[in-house]
Amino acid sequence: RLRQRALSLLSSPVDASIQVAKGMLTTLTFDSPLLPRSVVVQGRDTHFERFVVEERTVTFKPKVDLSDDERLLLTVRFADGAAPQEVIFVLVPASDQVDAAVEVLRRARSAEALQQELAQVQAQLSALQGRCGDGGPSGLILSGLLDPSIRVKQLNTAASPGNNANGLRLENGVVYRTRSWAVVAVRVLNLVGQRAWGAGGVRLVTMRGQPVPVKSVRMEKALLDPGEAGFVLVEIGAPSTQPLEELRLELSDPTNGRALRIGGVWLQEIQ
C-alpha cells in the first residue's frame, strides 16, 4: 500500500525513516530550497534506477529490494543557512506500506498552508506515476517511451578491433532508437586475471572524430570483478539531430586507464 505523510523536523525526536520498495516511486517535498549538489544517498548506482533532485524535491525509485537489516542513508542540505542545516533520512525496507509522498516540514506553518501544499504534492505524485508507469513493457508503452518508431540493430562484435584488448571483451550489443531517444546497450566481460573495472569515462564519436552528446550512462553493476560481465547502457542526447553514420563508443576506467573501443555503432534512420 502507498501512503502519504508529513515529517516535521521541529519535533523531538525526529522519525526520519522512509519505507521504500523496489519499483515504487518515493517523493520527498521540502518547504525550504535545497542544495541539489549536496544531496547524497548511499548505493545510488547499485540500488536506484531513478534518483532526481530538484530545488525542493527529491524523487527516487529503487531497482532492488533492501534486505531486512539493510539501511541506506540519504543526506539533504538546505540552501538558506537556517537551522537545521541538514537532515539525514534512513531508507528502510517497507513492511506493509511504502512512503510514496513525504512532506518534510522545517518551518512552522498554519494548518491551511499545510493542506494546500499537501494537495500540490499529491498532484505532483500523480503526474510522476503517470509519466513513469508501473515499470516493465506495459509501463514503457503507457509512458510514451516505447512507440512504433522503434528500430533495433545488433552490434557486430567483429567490428570492434579493440575487443579483448586491455582485458575487456564485448560479448554483445544492441542499439535501440525511437524518434525521442536512443540507447546503446553493450554487455562487457572483464576477463579473468584483471583488476575490477567500471565505465567511469564514456565517449561517443563519429569515425571522423566528431563528438556525439551522451545524455546518461548506467551500469548493471558499479564495478565488474575479474571474470564478471555486465551491461553498460549509454543514452544518446537528441538522437534526431545525430548523423546517420558509423559511430565509435569508448568506455574507460579513469582509475586504471583500461578502455574498450566499440566500432560499428549505427543509429537507424526513422521513417
Secondary structure as UniProt FT lines:
FT   STRAND          2..8
FT   TURN            9..10
FT   STRAND          17..20
FT   TURN            22..23
FT   STRAND          26..30
FT   HELIX           36..38
FT   STRAND          40..41
FT   TURN            42..43
FT   HELIX           44..47
FT   STRAND          48..53
FT   STRAND          57..62
FT   TURN            68..69
FT   STRAND          72..78
FT   STRAND          86..93
FT   STRAND          98..105
FT   HELIX           111..132
FT   TURN            133..134
FT   HELIX           136..143
FT   TURN            148..149
FT   STRAND          151..154
FT   HELIX           157..159
FT   TURN            161..164
FT   HELIX           165..167
FT   STRAND          168..177
FT   STRAND          182..190
FT   TURN            192..193
FT   STRAND          201..206
FT   TURN            207..208
FT   STRAND          214..219
FT   TURN            226..227
FT   STRAND          229..236
FT   HELIX           239..241
FT   STRAND          247..252
FT   TURN            254..256
FT   STRAND          259..265
//
